[in-house]
Amino acid sequence: MTHPPVPRRRIGTSELETSVFALGSWHIYDRMHFEDSVRLVRTAIDRGITLFDVGVYSMPGSPPAFTDVLFSAIIRAAGVARDEYLLSEKLWLEGWDEQTGFRSQLDAALFRVGAEHADLVVLGDLRRDDVALRDIALNLAELQSEGRIRAWGVNNWSATNVQALLDIAAAEGIPGPEIAQLKYSVSRRAIPDGAPFARLWERGLSMQASDVMEGGYLAGKVATDREVGRDPGGIRQRIINDVPAFVALAEELGGTPAQLAIAFTLTHPATATTLFGASSVAQLETNLGSLALLDRVGAAAIRERVTPFWADRGLVDPEGP
C-alpha cells in the first residue's frame, strides 16, 4: 500500500525543512529488541519522517544513558545515509564550560551518536543565572559557523528569555533561536497559546510540540509505568480524570485518542514538528493516522471539540518557566 509522505515545514527562518513529525528516543530504544528498533526507524524514514531527536536526558554527573549510542547502530543497520535525516541533540546549561561553552558537550554527544554535526540542538531548561545569554548566543553562533550545528532552539524557556536571545542575535548579526520545544497538548495549552509566545511566533520562531500524550494518558491510558515529565500547574490528575471522555470524543471523530492528541498539535500555526515516541511499527503507523484525522475533521473543528480538555487554563503563567 502506498502512503502519502509526511508533510514538511520550515524550522523558523533557518534553511532546515523538517517533517511535521519527529521521532523521539527517550526511554524507547533501550526497551526494544534491536531488530524491532531498526524496522521502526526504517519505516519512519520510508514514510517521510526526517527528524530524529536523540538528545540524552542525563545531566553531567548523572548515571549514563545510551539511547544515542543505540541510535548510532540502529541508523546504520537500517541503511540510512546521514543526508537522509536530520539529527536533533540536547545541550544542557548544567554542562556549560567557562572556557569552551557547549563545545566539549557537543563533541561528546556527536561522538556517541557517530556524527560530524547536529542539524538541530535544543538547549535544556534554563536553571542557571550565572551564564550570560549573550555568551550562549555567541558560542552557538561560533559552532554554527564551523558547521557543527545548523540551527538551534530552546526547551521550556520563558518568552522573555527567548525574546532576549532574539534581540541579542539581531544586535550581533548572528543566528538566533529558531524553535522552542514546549509542552503542548489538548490539556497543556496555556503557554503556546498565550500572548507572550504569540509575539514570538509572529517573529518567525517555530514550535516543536512535546509531551503531546502526557506519557501515554492522552493515548487512552489511565495508568502508566513509564516515567512522565514534570506537571506544571498540578493538573495531571485532572488529565487522568478526563481520559474516558477524551477517548469517547476520539471514537466519535473516527480516530484513536493518540491520533486526536497528535492531530491537535498540528493545528497550531507555529508548529514546525511534533515530537512523539513509538515503540513498534504498528504504533508508528497508528500515530501517522493523525494526518488523515486532521484532514477529515479540520483544524478549526478539532480545536473547538477539544476545548473542554484544556486543563491548565488559568493555572499556568503563559509567560512560561
Summary of the structure (lengths in Angstrom):
residues: 321
radius of gyration: 18.8
end to end distance: 45.0
largest distance: 57.2
contacts: 1080
relative contact order: 0.14
helix: 44%
strand: 15%
